[in-house]
Amino acid sequence: MAWDFSTDPEFQEKLDWMTTFVKEEIEPLELLWPDLHHTPPPPWLRPVIEPLKAKVKQMGLWATHLGPELDGKGYGQLKLALMNEILGAYNWAPTIFGVQGPDTGNAEVLAHYGTAAQKAKYLQPLLNGDIFSCFAMTEPQAGADVAYLKTRAVRDGDAWVINGDKFYASNANNAAFLVLLAVTDPSVPVHKGTSMFLVPTETPGIRILRQTGVMGSEHDHDSQVITHPHVELKDVRIPLENMLGAPGEGFLIAQTRLSGGRIHHAMRTISICKRAMDMMCERALSRSAFGGLISEKQAVQQAIANSYAEIQQFRLYVLYTAWQIDRTHEYSREIRRDIALCKTMAYKLHRDVVERAVHIHGALGCSNEMPLGRMWMEAPTQGVMDGPFEVHQTTACKVILRGYKPSPGVWPTEWLPEKVAKARERFPQVLAAQEEYEKVHGRRK
Ligand SMILES: Cc1cc2nc3c(=O)[nH]c(=O)nc-3n(C[C@H](O)[C@H](O)[C@H](O)COP(=O)(O)OP(=O)(O)OC[C@H]3O[C@@H](n4cnc5c(N)ncnc54)[C@H](O)[C@@H]3O)c2cc1C
């Protein structure tokens, strides 16, 4: 029977190496240049970054998000999940390992839907770590519901001409190209009337209106750190061959793109929560109040025990989902259900575990002298990015309910009076014998 929770010893060795490498070599980058992880490295930083990337490549751990079935050199989603458990709590780590979002999701759709020419031009440099990319779907008036998208792509001779606005287009300011969703046929429902495009950011007509940052961050307009810009596209002309997939396939591709991205975020969440948990436990064993260590207080013990159990539950669900993706090589309805629920749980776990860690550190936890404040401020973004968690719950619920039917009558199928009546019909002689027996001996209590 194949039911095994162990990691190959050979791969475990790589994971152990990664754990030390991240702590010793990557954490210092985080401390000195916390925001530069998504930018083409400036010349003065390259002598630090390039040897680290070279070391990762030498270990065979570079850009492992695409498995062999997508012509990648990678190991598939399960091993990526185990890697992301180590990398996810450090912004620099995914970049040094070539598995940073939003590029991993974009690479995945390019691998799935790209032509040979598109792969050579966009996918290969992305996998080599030579360029960054951006996924541009959200618009100022359209987020959770793509039915409100307004950006239009209209065919004009040998070109597509794009007009519209994209909002929260993460890292558009550093990206070489946008993977952009636009309406190509407004006469049909949006899931059939949108198409996906590869839009080089140097194309005339693209303008960054504002460098929107996440809460707690402040950037000026020319900022090179990762921001989530509002991008205007005015008469942007791109060749016909820059459509990714077929006309009308945009929504489907976006779903594939976001499914991959969502599970990668969930994998990174394990890492964030484990890091918060480590801090929480160390503090509980170090700090005293009211005559003893705070680890001896029942409320603190509950926080630690609940966090441990919730991380374990979540981790197993994420690993199971990753394993299913590897097994089937597709994002089936059931796999999308599980990804949607992992995504929902990721937000709640991140919020709860990090907040408990903040609380157990008291004032220090609320200060800017611990990494916790930054981690805590990222929690709400988990509940919104890649779609609000409520929408994922709805998606998951719809799939779950497909496995059920309404009850045939007024009463539920588990209604006890009817079930008891049916059971009585099954054993008439035994019930008659029981009655006779009880007349003589009395009723058994
Ligand atoms: C850090 C971060 C990075 C992002 N990066 C990108 C990116 O790279 N590219 C990109 O295109 N977008 C990106 N986004 C945008 C993200 O995809 C959207 O924020 C998301 O789809 C939700 O859209 P919205 O913010 O417009 O919320 P809205 O659609 O305005 O929804 C607001 C709220 O309404 C409620 N709501 C909406 N629909 C439902 C429903 N069906 N049931 C119950 N409640 C509902 C929820 O509470 C929801 O949070 C990013 C967002 C964040 C925070």
The ligand as a Gaussian input file, in Angstrom:
#p B3LYP/6-31G(d) Opt

LIG

0 1
 C       -0.037000      41.910000      -2.471000
 C       -0.944000      41.822000      -3.654000
 C       -0.414000      41.512000      -4.895000
 C       -1.232000      41.461000      -6.015000
 N       -0.666000      41.194000      -7.238000
 C       -1.434000      41.213000      -8.348000
 C       -0.840000      40.980000      -9.634000
 O        0.358000      40.764000      -9.744000
 N       -1.638000      41.037000     -10.716000
 C       -2.979000      41.268000     -10.629000
 O       -3.638000      41.280000     -11.666000
 N       -3.568000      41.499000      -9.430000
 C       -2.824000      41.476000      -8.295000
 N       -3.390000      41.727000      -7.065000
 C       -4.802000      42.062000      -6.999000
 C       -5.654000      40.907000      -6.517000
 O       -5.714000      39.884000      -7.453000
 C       -7.017000      41.507000      -6.197000
 O       -6.825000      42.342000      -5.085000
 C       -8.069000      40.449000      -5.905000
 O       -8.449000      39.761000      -7.065000
 C       -9.322000      41.073000      -5.291000
 O       -9.776000      42.143000      -6.052000
 P      -10.037000      43.566000      -5.368000
 O       -8.868000      43.922000      -4.561000
 O      -10.453000      44.502000      -6.420000
 O      -11.236000      43.294000      -4.384000
 P      -12.783000      43.426000      -4.709000
 O      -13.122000      42.669000      -5.930000
 O      -13.134000      44.873000      -4.658000
 O      -13.398000      42.709000      -3.435000
 C      -13.364000      43.385000      -2.173000
 C      -13.968000      42.501000      -1.112000
 O      -15.315000      42.202000      -1.423000
 C      -15.668000      40.935000      -0.903000
 N      -16.112000      40.062000      -1.988000
 C      -15.901000      40.195000      -3.327000
 N      -16.479000      39.196000      -3.994000
 C      -17.062000      38.401000      -3.073000
 C      -17.817000      37.191000      -3.144000
 N      -18.097000      36.581000      -4.311000
 N      -18.234000      36.658000      -1.977000
 C      -17.981000      37.242000      -0.778000
 N      -17.283000      38.384000      -0.666000
 C      -16.817000      38.943000      -1.788000
 C      -14.396000      40.359000      -0.252000
 O      -14.393000      40.654000       1.125000
 C      -13.301000      41.131000      -0.958000
 O      -12.099000      41.172000      -0.228000
 C       -2.611000      41.736000      -5.902000
 C       -3.149000      42.032000      -4.648000
 C       -2.339000      42.091000      -3.528000
 C       -2.928000      42.439000      -2.211000

